[in-house]
C-alpha cells in the first residue's frame, strides 16, 4: 500500500508540475514578445515577469526535493539583490500604496544561502507586514547591517556559526496584540 501511495503522489506531482509549467511557458513567451514593443520605462516590469516565471519554474522543479534540504544548491548570495527583488515584487503587487524604504549597508559580504528561497522568505515577510498595514497608510523600512559577534548553535555543527549579517524590517503598524505575544 505504501509503495502504491508513494507512486501515486509522485505521479500526481509530475502531472501538477506539467500543468503548471505549460502556462508559465506561455506567460514567459508573451512577456518576451511584449519586451520589444513596450516603452523603455516598462521593460523592467517585463523583466520582472520573466524572472518570476523562472523562479516559479525552479520552485516546481524543486518540489520533489523539499524533503531533502541538502539537495538544494546554496552559495554566496548578494542579500541586497534579494531584498531589492522582494521589494520590487511588493511594489508591483500586494504592497501597492505602501512606502518601502531601503537602507542598506553597502559593505556587507555575500550571505550563504539559496537565492530563490531567500527571495521567498523576504516576500512573505513583506507581504505579512503589508497585510497588517493596509493600503495607502503604511511604511516599511528594510535595513541591513554587519553585527560582529553574533553566533548561533546549529544542529550538527561542531561549534556555533557566525551570523554577522542583520536584516531588519520595521513598519508603522499597530504591533502584535498582547494576547498573541
Secondary structure in CASP SS format (residue, H / E / C, confidence):
PFRMAT SS
TARGET T0000
AUTHOR 0000-0000-0000
METHOD secondary structure of the structure
MODEL  1
X C 1.00
X H 1.00
X H 1.00
X H 1.00
X H 1.00
X H 1.00
X H 1.00
X H 1.00
X H 1.00
X H 1.00
X H 1.00
X H 1.00
X H 1.00
X H 1.00
X H 1.00
X H 1.00
X H 1.00
X H 1.00
X H 1.00
X H 1.00
X H 1.00
X H 1.00
X H 1.00
X H 1.00
X H 1.00
X H 1.00
X H 1.00
X H 1.00
X H 1.00
X H 1.00
X H 1.00
X H 1.00
X H 1.00
X H 1.00
X H 1.00
X C 1.00
X C 1.00
X C 1.00
X C 1.00
X H 1.00
X H 1.00
X H 1.00
X H 1.00
X H 1.00
X H 1.00
X H 1.00
X H 1.00
X H 1.00
X H 1.00
X H 1.00
X H 1.00
X H 1.00
X H 1.00
X H 1.00
X H 1.00
X H 1.00
X H 1.00
X H 1.00
X H 1.00
X H 1.00
X H 1.00
X H 1.00
X H 1.00
X H 1.00
X H 1.00
X C 1.00
X C 1.00
X C 1.00
X H 1.00
X H 1.00
X H 1.00
X C 1.00
X C 1.00
X C 1.00
X E 1.00
X E 1.00
X E 1.00
X C 1.00
X H 1.00
X H 1.00
X H 1.00
X H 1.00
X H 1.00
X H 1.00
X H 1.00
X H 1.00
X H 1.00
X H 1.00
X H 1.00
X H 1.00
X H 1.00
X C 1.00
X C 1.00
X C 1.00
X C 1.00
X C 1.00
X C 1.00
X C 1.00
X E 1.00
X E 1.00
X E 1.00
X E 1.00
X E 1.00
X C 1.00
X C 1.00
X C 1.00
X C 1.00
X C 1.00
X C 1.00
X C 1.00
X E 1.00
X E 1.00
X E 1.00
X C 1.00
X H 1.00
X H 1.00
X H 1.00
X H 1.00
X H 1.00
X H 1.00
X H 1.00
X H 1.00
X H 1.00
X H 1.00
X H 1.00
X H 1.00
X H 1.00
X H 1.00
X H 1.00
X H 1.00
X H 1.00
X H 1.00
X H 1.00
X C 1.00
X C 1.00
X C 1.00
X C 1.00
X C 1.00
X E 1.00
X E 1.00
X E 1.00
X E 1.00
X E 1.00
X E 1.00
X E 1.00
X E 1.00
X C 1.00
X C 1.00
X C 1.00
X C 1.00
X E 1.00
X E 1.00
X C 1.00
X C 1.00
X C 1.00
X C 1.00
X C 1.00
X C 1.00
X C 1.00
X C 1.00
X E 1.00
X E 1.00
X C 1.00
X C 1.00
X E 1.00
X E 1.00
X E 1.00
X E 1.00
X E 1.00
X E 1.00
X E 1.00
X C 1.00
X C 1.00
X C 1.00
X C 1.00
X C 1.00
X C 1.00
X C 1.00
X C 1.00
X C 1.00
X C 1.00
END
